[in-house]
Structures are given as C-alpha cells and as structure tokens.
Amino acid sequence: MSVLIKPIITEKMTADGELYNRYGFVVNPSANKIQIKLAVEVTYGVSVEKVRTMNYGPERKTRFTKTGVQHGKTNAIKKAIVDVAEGETIDFYNNL
C-alpha cells in the first residue's frame, strides 16, 4: 500500500511551506497519522513534528442529456498537512 499519492503544490501550500515549514500531501484514505509520518520521514529524509488530516467526500453531479439523467461522482480523497522540524525543508522541484 502506497501511503503518499502526490504532494499538493498550490500557491497557498507553497506559502505555508516557506513561512511555517508545512507541506501538504494527498494520501491513501485508509492511512493513519502514524503511517503518514513514517512515509514522509522515509521518503524525504526529514523529521515530522505534527500531522493533520482531512477527509473529503466525493462530489456528486447530475447531467440531463438526450438519453436521460446521468448520475456520477468523483473519488473521495484524504489530505494530510505535515509540519516539519525547524530548519528542515522539502524540495519538490529538485527532480524535474
């Protein structure tokens, strides 16, 4: 099971990373905080102080077409905000 799916690289998370040493990740919905902490420490070689998680439910959408009403939904995701120890950083752009 892969715990970390992808990092969240947005303007808001980049500012949080520069100011507060906070980084965001999209993680596996079944992963807990201990698994997320261990995965970030092993993958990026930093020490994690705090992990906060958020569960996002699926977005449900309905379309009216010629063939009838189409119902659909997106996948549910889980986000994790990770606080890294003072003086350590994670560079997402070094492998581009």
C-alpha positions as a Markdown table, in Angstrom:
| # | Residue | x | y | z |
|---|---|---|---|---|
| 1 | Met | 0.0 | 0.0 | 0.0 |
| 2 | Ser | 1.4 | 3.3 | -1.0 |
| 3 | Val | 0.6 | 5.9 | 1.7 |
| 4 | Leu | 1.7 | 9.1 | -0.2 |
| 5 | Ile | -0.1 | 9.6 | -3.5 |
| 6 | Lys | 1.2 | 13.1 | -4.5 |
| 7 | Pro | 2.2 | 16.4 | -3.0 |
| 8 | Ile | -0.1 | 19.3 | -3.0 |
| 9 | Ile | 1.6 | 22.1 | -4.9 |
| 10 | Thr | -0.6 | 25.2 | -4.8 |
| 11 | Glu | 0.1 | 28.8 | -4.1 |
| 12 | Lys | -1.3 | 28.5 | -0.6 |
| 13 | Met | 0.7 | 25.4 | 0.3 |
| 14 | Thr | 3.9 | 26.9 | -1.1 |
| 15 | Ala | 3.4 | 30.0 | 1.1 |
| 16 | Asp | 2.8 | 27.7 | 4.1 |
| 17 | Gly | 5.9 | 25.8 | 3.3 |
| 18 | Glu | 8.0 | 28.9 | 3.1 |
| 19 | Leu | 6.6 | 30.5 | 6.3 |
| 20 | Tyr | 5.7 | 27.7 | 8.6 |
| 21 | Asn | 7.5 | 24.6 | 7.3 |
| 22 | Arg | 4.1 | 23.0 | 6.5 |
| 23 | Tyr | 3.6 | 20.7 | 3.5 |
| 24 | Gly | 0.5 | 19.1 | 2.0 |
| 25 | Phe | 0.0 | 15.6 | 0.5 |
| 26 | Val | -2.8 | 13.7 | -1.0 |
| 27 | Val | -2.7 | 10.4 | 0.9 |
| 28 | Asn | -4.3 | 7.0 | 0.8 |
| 29 | Pro | -7.8 | 7.3 | 2.5 |
| 30 | Ser | -7.1 | 4.3 | 4.8 |
| 31 | Ala | -3.7 | 5.6 | 6.0 |
| 32 | Asn | -3.5 | 6.9 | 9.6 |
| 33 | Lys | -1.3 | 9.7 | 11.0 |
| 34 | Ile | 1.5 | 7.4 | 12.2 |
| 35 | Gln | 1.8 | 5.8 | 8.7 |
| 36 | Ile | 1.8 | 9.2 | 7.1 |
| 37 | Lys | 4.5 | 10.5 | 9.4 |
| 38 | Leu | 6.7 | 7.4 | 8.7 |
| 39 | Ala | 6.2 | 7.6 | 5.0 |
| 40 | Val | 7.2 | 11.3 | 4.8 |
| 41 | Glu | 10.3 | 10.8 | 7.0 |
| 42 | Val | 11.5 | 7.9 | 4.9 |
| 43 | Thr | 10.7 | 9.4 | 1.5 |
| 44 | Tyr | 12.1 | 12.9 | 2.1 |
| 45 | Gly | 14.6 | 12.4 | 5.0 |
| 46 | Val | 13.1 | 15.0 | 7.3 |
| 47 | Ser | 11.7 | 14.7 | 10.9 |
| 48 | Val | 8.0 | 15.3 | 11.2 |
| 49 | Glu | 6.6 | 17.0 | 14.3 |
| 50 | Lys | 2.9 | 17.1 | 13.6 |
| 51 | Val | 0.4 | 15.5 | 11.1 |
| 52 | Arg | -3.2 | 16.8 | 10.5 |
| 53 | Thr | -5.6 | 15.0 | 8.2 |
| 54 | Met | -8.7 | 16.0 | 6.3 |
| 55 | Asn | -11.2 | 13.7 | 4.6 |
| 56 | Tyr | -13.0 | 15.0 | 1.5 |
| 57 | Gly | -16.1 | 13.2 | 0.3 |
| 58 | Pro | -17.0 | 12.7 | -3.3 |
| 59 | Glu | -18.6 | 15.4 | -5.4 |
| 60 | Arg | -21.9 | 14.2 | -6.8 |
| 61 | Lys | -23.0 | 15.6 | -10.2 |
| 62 | Thr | -26.2 | 15.2 | -12.3 |
| 63 | Arg | -26.4 | 15.9 | -16.0 |
| 64 | Phe | -29.6 | 16.0 | -18.1 |
| 65 | Thr | -28.9 | 14.5 | -21.6 |
| 66 | Lys | -30.9 | 13.3 | -24.5 |
| 67 | Thr | -30.7 | 9.7 | -23.2 |
| 68 | Gly | -31.9 | 10.7 | -19.7 |
| 69 | Val | -30.5 | 11.7 | -16.4 |
| 70 | Gln | -26.8 | 10.8 | -15.8 |
| 71 | His | -25.6 | 10.5 | -12.2 |
| 72 | Gly | -21.9 | 10.4 | -11.3 |
| 73 | Lys | -19.4 | 11.2 | -8.6 |
| 74 | Thr | -15.7 | 11.9 | -8.2 |
| 75 | Asn | -13.5 | 9.9 | -5.9 |
| 76 | Ala | -13.2 | 10.6 | -2.2 |
| 77 | Ile | -9.7 | 11.8 | -1.1 |
| 78 | Lys | -7.7 | 12.4 | 2.1 |
| 79 | Lys | -5.3 | 15.2 | 2.5 |
| 80 | Ala | -2.5 | 15.5 | 5.1 |
| 81 | Ile | -0.8 | 18.6 | 6.3 |
| 82 | Val | 2.6 | 17.8 | 7.7 |
| 83 | Asp | 4.7 | 20.1 | 10.0 |
| 84 | Val | 8.4 | 19.6 | 9.5 |
| 85 | Ala | 11.1 | 20.3 | 12.2 |
| 86 | Glu | 12.6 | 23.8 | 12.3 |
| 87 | Gly | 15.5 | 24.2 | 9.8 |
| 88 | Glu | 14.4 | 21.4 | 7.5 |
| 89 | Thr | 12.7 | 21.7 | 4.2 |
| 90 | Ile | 11.2 | 19.5 | 1.5 |
| 91 | Asp | 12.1 | 20.5 | -2.1 |
| 92 | Phe | 9.5 | 19.1 | -4.5 |
| 93 | Tyr | 11.2 | 20.7 | -7.5 |
| 94 | Asn | 14.7 | 19.2 | -7.4 |
| 95 | Asn | 13.8 | 16.1 | -9.6 |
| 96 | Leu | 12.1 | 18.0 | -12.5 |
